Amino acid sequence: MVESTLMAPIPHGIVYKEWMVGKAKDPLSRTVTCPESGCWLFIGGLNAYGYGVMRHNGQRNVMVHRVMYERFKGPIPDGIFVCHTCDVRNCVNPDHLFLGTPAENSRDAVNKQRTAAGTDNPSSKLSEDQVIEIYVSPLPSRELAEIYGVRSTVIQKIKADQIWQRVTAKSGKTAFRRNRGGQPKY
């Protein structure tokens, strides 16, 4: 009998290739459990983004976490994502999976700070200090836009707390805003 460190022993009399073909159909045979997190980590094939993929029902590169969700929890409606509470892409534990729309998935990523925001975003033109200066400045948006080399809509969104909220919230300062007549609004 041939033994494997990651899988159960191969039953006597079965050719290894035949045994592996049968095992490859079951994603559970290709998982290891992480005791600290409770994640079931898929150790088969991974795509470029780190998600487990396998052949399933005649299709190639099917995401394993979706297969496991359907197996343990039920069907997935069209256009719906299977999201991870643990944020481990190759985790296939159904207790760590939930359904969400693309918008909910994006909101979840932002809330968990898994997106390139602020100065972590390579296309950012402003530093955190500049954002705070803009946030508290009494100058009009057009002037600030010229000074900092950004569009006035960026300035308006900073002052309205629509972008850079992590920075403006940390500053502890209040935004200087003007009413429609151009007068300071306190």
Sequence and secondary structure as in RCSB ss.txt:
>XXXX:A:sequence
MVESTLMAPIPHGIVYKEWMVGKAKDPLSRTVTCPESGCWLFIGGLNAYGYGVMRHNGQRNVMVHRVMYERFKGP
IPDGIFVCHTCDVRNCVNPDHLFLGTPAENSRDAVNKQRTAAGTDNPSSKLSEDQVIEIYVSPLPSRELAEIYGV
RSTVIQKIKADQIWQRVTAKSGKTAFRRNRGGQPKY
>XXXX:A:secstr
    SSS    TT  HHHHHHHHHT GGGGEEE TTT  EEE S B TTS BEEEETTEEEEEHHHHHHHHHT  
  TT EEEESS  TTB  GGGEEEE HHHHHHHHHHTT S  GGGSTT    HHHHHHHHH  S HHHHHHHHTS
 HHHHHHHHTTSS HHHHHHH     EE TTS EE 
